């Protein structure tokens, strides 16, 4: 069984993702009424930001698939 190379996000890349997410959330905060699809995207983005703020990710993280497609 072959293993694909592990992908990593550096601490700088995580910081950039958090910045971009906060910027998008700020844009959406200026919108009075978001369509349902955008509301779902906003909720998902908030969850992603909370995950990215985990102290365990301070020095980057390794990315691996959660399941294998055989």
C-alpha positions in Angstrom: 0.0 0.0 0.0 1.5 3.3 -1.0 1.2 6.5 1.1 0.8 9.9 -0.4 3.0 12.6 1.0 1.7 14.3 4.1 0.5 17.9 3.6 1.2 20.5 6.3 0.0 23.9 7.0 2.6 26.2 8.6 1.7 28.5 11.5 1.9 31.4 8.9 -0.6 29.7 6.6 -3.0 29.1 9.5 -2.7 32.8 10.4 -3.5 33.8 6.9 -6.5 31.5 6.8 -7.8 33.0 10.1 -7.3 36.5 8.7 -9.2 35.7 5.5 -12.0 34.1 7.5 -12.4 37.0 9.8 -12.3 39.4 6.9 -15.2 37.5 5.2 -17.1 37.3 8.4 -16.8 41.1 8.8 -18.1 41.5 5.2 -21.1 39.3 6.0 -21.7 41.2 9.3 -22.4 44.3 7.2 -25.2 42.5 5.3 -28.6 42.9 6.9 -30.1 39.6 5.6 -28.0 36.8 4.2 -29.7 34.2 2.0 -30.0 30.7 3.5 -27.0 29.3 1.6 -24.8 32.2 2.8 -26.1 31.7 6.4 -24.9 28.1 6.2 -21.6 29.2 4.8 -21.2 31.7 7.6 -21.9 29.1 10.3 -19.4 26.8 8.7 -16.8 29.5 8.5 -17.3 30.4 12.2 -16.8 26.7 13.1 -13.6 26.7 11.0 -12.2 29.8 12.7 -12.9 28.2 16.1 -11.0 25.1 15.0 -8.1 27.2 13.7 -7.9 29.0 17.0 -7.1 25.8 18.8 -3.8 26.2 20.7 -2.7 22.8 19.4 -2.4 24.4 15.9 0.1 27.1 17.2 3.0 25.6 15.2 1.1 24.3 12.2 -0.7 21.1 11.5 -0.6 18.0 9.4 -3.4 17.4 7.0 -4.7 13.9 6.4 -7.9 12.5 4.8 -10.4 11.3 7.3 -11.3 8.3 5.1 -9.9 6.5 2.2 -11.8 6.1 -1.1 -11.0 2.6 -2.3 
